[in-house]
């Protein structure tokens, strides 16, 4: 936890709650990755996915945009599969 720059008790409690919630979320990410056989930390997973770029494609005569991903590397694909996503011809899809 970083230095707390708050003065009132309620803001300090809110800051501590936010830190604990973030820590719990990171732990849940690591558990899900480990269950899928991906042995990396949540921080490393976020660093890998941060380098994965995407764009929205608006095709003619279509009402919805299509999200296109650049080609993920092997670890990026494993991380996405651990969270229930698959890559089908560059399109991110829910499994």
Buried (B, 14 or more C-beta within 10 A) or exposed (E): EEEEEEEEEEEEEEBEEEEEEEEEEBEEBBEBBEEBEBEBEBEBBEEBBEEBEEEEEEEEEEEEEEEBBEEBEEBBBBBBBBBEBEBEEBEBEEE
